Amino acid sequence: QQPQIQLGDGQITTSGKVIMGHDTHFQSQMRTGDAILATPTAPSSSKSTGIAQPQEEMRILTMILSDNSASISTPFTYDLRYPTSYSYICKPRDVQAERQRKQQQHHLEKEEDQKVAFGTYYGNESKNEVVYREKTEHGSYRIRRERMTEGANFDRGDLLNIRTKKKSDKYC
């Protein structure tokens, strides 16, 4: 399907790369990577009789902060000082690939959170190993690893219960 120009809700003003919306719905209408079209006009002090009519310019949305605040790739030739109507073109998307990327990212973040939560005590990937600290005869601590029964799967609560039984672990 061909990208189509759609009229945006409300009006916008700009200052450099920042877009301020007035009665706009950026978050529900557009996404990062979409193009926004507006017609900047030269300030009245710089207008001269020989300059052609203002032309519509296109910029790419780099960030959408809220329904009335966004950022564009490069500033318009002239800032839109007064509320101005705008249009936008949605970037063509591969929804299935985006969904798959999002799921992979979520899985990686969840796995990373799990590792961070366990820290030093995170066992190997099969989770059949308990790791705890043990006090040495010199007053320092060493990390001990114990293999658990095959197929046992521990969550953080189970791991903490096992570690609390090892009374020399300074973090329990």
C-alpha positions as CSV (number, residue, x, y, z in Angstrom):
1,Q,0.0,0.0,0.0
2,Q,1.2,3.5,-0.9
3,P,2.0,6.0,1.8
4,Q,-0.7,8.7,2.0
5,I,-0.6,12.3,3.1
6,Q,-3.0,12.7,6.1
7,L,-4.1,16.0,7.7
8,G,-2.9,16.2,11.3
9,D,-5.2,17.1,14.2
10,G,-4.7,20.6,15.6
11,Q,-1.8,22.9,14.7
12,I,1.9,23.2,15.5
13,T,4.6,25.7,16.2
14,T,8.3,25.0,16.1
15,S,11.5,26.3,17.7
16,G,14.5,24.6,16.1
17,K,14.0,20.9,16.2
18,V,11.2,21.0,18.8
19,I,7.6,20.8,17.8
20,M,4.9,22.1,20.1
21,G,1.4,20.9,19.3
22,H,-1.9,22.8,19.9
23,D,-4.8,20.3,20.2
24,T,-2.7,17.6,18.6
25,H,-2.6,13.9,19.1
26,F,1.0,13.0,18.2
27,Q,1.1,9.7,20.2
28,S,-2.0,8.2,18.7
29,Q,-1.5,9.5,15.1
30,M,2.2,9.2,14.4
31,R,5.3,7.2,15.3
32,T,9.0,7.9,15.2
33,G,10.2,7.8,11.6
34,D,7.0,9.3,10.1
35,A,7.3,12.5,8.0
36,I,5.7,15.7,9.0
37,L,4.8,18.4,6.4
38,A,4.4,22.1,7.1
39,T,4.8,25.4,5.3
40,P,7.1,27.8,7.1
41,T,6.8,31.5,6.2
42,A,9.7,33.9,6.4
43,P,9.5,36.5,9.2
44,S,8.0,39.8,8.0
45,S,11.3,41.6,8.5
46,S,13.1,39.4,6.0
47,K,10.4,39.3,3.3
48,S,11.2,41.0,0.0
49,T,9.2,41.5,-3.1
50,G,11.3,39.1,-5.2
51,I,11.0,36.0,-3.1
52,A,8.7,33.2,-4.3
53,Q,5.7,31.8,-2.3
54,P,6.7,29.7,0.7
55,Q,6.9,25.9,-0.1
56,E,5.8,23.0,2.0
57,E,8.8,21.3,3.8
58,M,9.1,17.7,5.0
59,R,10.9,16.7,8.2
60,I,11.3,13.3,9.9
61,L,10.0,12.7,13.5
62,T,12.9,11.5,15.6
63,M,11.0,11.5,18.9
64,I,7.5,11.8,20.2
65,L,7.4,12.9,23.9
66,S,3.6,13.4,24.3
67,D,0.5,14.3,22.4
68,N,1.7,17.9,22.1
69,S,5.5,17.6,22.0
70,A,7.8,16.0,19.5
71,S,11.2,16.4,17.9
72,I,12.2,16.5,14.2
73,S,15.4,15.6,12.3
74,T,16.3,19.1,11.2
75,P,14.7,22.5,11.8
76,F,12.4,24.0,9.2
77,T,13.9,26.9,7.1
78,Y,12.0,29.3,9.4
79,D,10.4,28.5,12.8
80,L,6.7,28.2,12.8
81,R,6.0,31.0,15.2
82,Y,2.2,31.0,14.8
83,P,0.0,27.9,15.1
84,T,0.2,26.3,11.6
85,S,-1.7,23.4,10.1
86,Y,0.3,20.3,9.2
87,S,0.1,17.0,7.4
88,Y,2.0,13.8,7.9
89,I,3.0,10.6,6.1
90,C,3.2,7.4,8.0
91,K,6.4,5.4,7.4
92,P,5.7,2.0,5.8
93,R,6.0,-0.7,8.4
94,D,6.5,-4.4,8.5
95,V,4.2,-5.1,11.5
96,Q,5.2,-8.8,11.8
97,A,8.9,-8.0,11.9
98,E,8.4,-5.2,14.4
99,R,6.4,-7.5,16.7
100,Q,9.0,-10.2,16.5
101,R,11.8,-7.6,17.2
102,K,9.8,-6.3,20.2
103,Q,9.3,-9.8,21.6
104,Q,13.0,-10.6,21.2
105,Q,13.9,-7.3,22.9
106,H,11.5,-8.1,25.8
107,H,12.9,-11.6,26.2
108,L,16.5,-10.2,26.3
109,E,15.5,-7.5,28.8
110,K,13.8,-10.1,31.0
111,E,16.8,-12.4,30.9
112,E,19.1,-9.4,31.7
113,D,16.9,-8.4,34.6
114,Q,17.1,-11.9,35.9
115,K,20.9,-12.0,35.8
116,V,21.1,-8.6,37.4
117,A,18.7,-9.6,40.2
118,F,20.8,-12.6,41.0
119,G,24.1,-10.8,40.6
120,T,27.0,-12.9,41.7
121,Y,24.7,-15.6,42.8
122,Y,23.2,-16.2,39.3
123,G,23.9,-19.9,38.5
124,N,24.4,-21.3,35.1
125,E,21.6,-21.4,32.5
126,S,20.3,-24.7,33.6
127,K,19.6,-23.3,37.1
128,N,20.6,-26.5,38.8
129,E,23.4,-24.7,40.7
130,V,23.2,-22.7,43.9
131,V,25.8,-20.1,44.5
132,Y,26.6,-18.6,48.0
133,R,29.4,-16.9,49.9
134,E,31.3,-18.8,52.6
135,K,33.6,-17.2,55.2
136,T,37.2,-18.4,55.1
137,E,39.5,-18.9,58.0
138,H,41.2,-15.6,57.3
139,G,38.0,-13.6,57.6
140,S,37.4,-13.0,53.9
141,Y,34.7,-14.7,51.8
142,R,34.8,-17.1,48.9
143,I,32.1,-17.9,46.4
144,R,30.9,-21.5,46.6
145,R,28.8,-23.3,44.0
146,E,26.7,-26.4,44.7
147,R,25.1,-28.6,42.2
148,M,21.5,-29.4,43.0
149,T,19.4,-32.3,41.9
150,E,19.0,-32.5,38.1
151,G,15.8,-30.9,36.9
152,A,15.4,-28.7,40.0
153,N,14.4,-25.2,39.0
154,F,14.8,-22.4,41.7
155,D,13.3,-19.0,41.8
156,R,14.8,-16.1,43.8
157,G,12.8,-17.0,46.9
158,D,14.1,-20.6,46.9
159,L,17.6,-19.4,46.3
160,L,17.4,-17.0,49.3
161,N,16.0,-19.7,51.5
162,I,18.9,-22.0,50.7
163,R,21.4,-19.2,51.2
164,T,20.0,-18.2,54.6
165,K,20.7,-21.8,55.8
166,K,24.3,-21.1,55.0
167,K,24.8,-18.9,58.1
168,S,28.2,-17.5,57.0
169,D,26.8,-15.7,54.0
170,K,27.3,-12.0,54.9
171,Y,24.4,-10.9,52.7
172,C,21.7,-13.0,54.4
